[in-house]
Structures are given as structure tokens and as C-alpha cells.
Amino acid sequence: MPNYRKLYFYLFNAMTDALNEIEACNYGRAKNLLLRAQILAEENVIDADSDALPPKPTAE
């Protein structure tokens, strides 16, 4: 079973980072952060055997 507490904080931090990028008018970077966080969180939920979260996404 996925650790939803970890996933919540992971997604919350990714959204916070994306908001900071939006404030700096880096819309592409914000979009990439959100897409990566979504994909990684979905993979973590699908792979219920995994307890570890992937590293925090970074804008490229």
C-alpha cells in the first residue's frame, strides 16, 4: 500500500516549487515540475510495493 502521507508532502512540495516558478514567470519550468510530480506520484501508487519516493523533481 502506498504511503499517502509521503505522497501528499511530495506533491505539496512540487506544487510549491511550481508556484515559485510561476511567480518568476517560468511557466514551462512550472509545467514540467507539475507533470513530473504527477507521473511519479501515479507510478508510486500503481507500484504499491514501493515505499520509497523518487527524488524531488527539478526544473530543466
N, C-alpha and C positions, 0 to 999 in steps of 0.2 A: 504494500500500500504506500502510495506517495506521501511524503511529509508535506502536507499542505501549509503548515506554518512556514517552512523554509521557502516553499514556492511563493507564498504571499509576500514575504520580505524581498525575495529575489525580484519579483515583478514590480513591487513598490519602488525598489531602488532603480530599476530600469526606467520606470516612468518618471521618476525624479530627475534622472540624468537626461532623459529626452526633453523634459520641460526646460531644463537649463539650456539645452541646445536650441530649443525654440526661442527662448529669450535672447539668445545670441544670434538669432536669425540663421541658424544652421539647420534648415529644415530637412535636408537629405540625411544628415547625421542622425537627427531625431527619429526619422522614419526607420533608418537602419537599426537603431537601438531597439525600437519597439518590435520590429519584425523578428529580429534575432531572439529577443526575450520571449516572444510568443512561441516561436518554433521550439526553442529549448525547453520551455515550460511544458508544452504539449508532449514533447518527446519524453520528458521526465514522468509525466502522468501515464503515458502509454506504456512505458517501460517501468512498471510498478515494482520491479525487483531492485531498482537502483535507488539508493538512499542519498547519494552524493549529487549535489547540484554542479552543473558545469561552471567554469569561470564566468565572472561577470562580463557581459558583452561590452565591447568598446567600439566607439565610432571609428570608422575608417575614413 
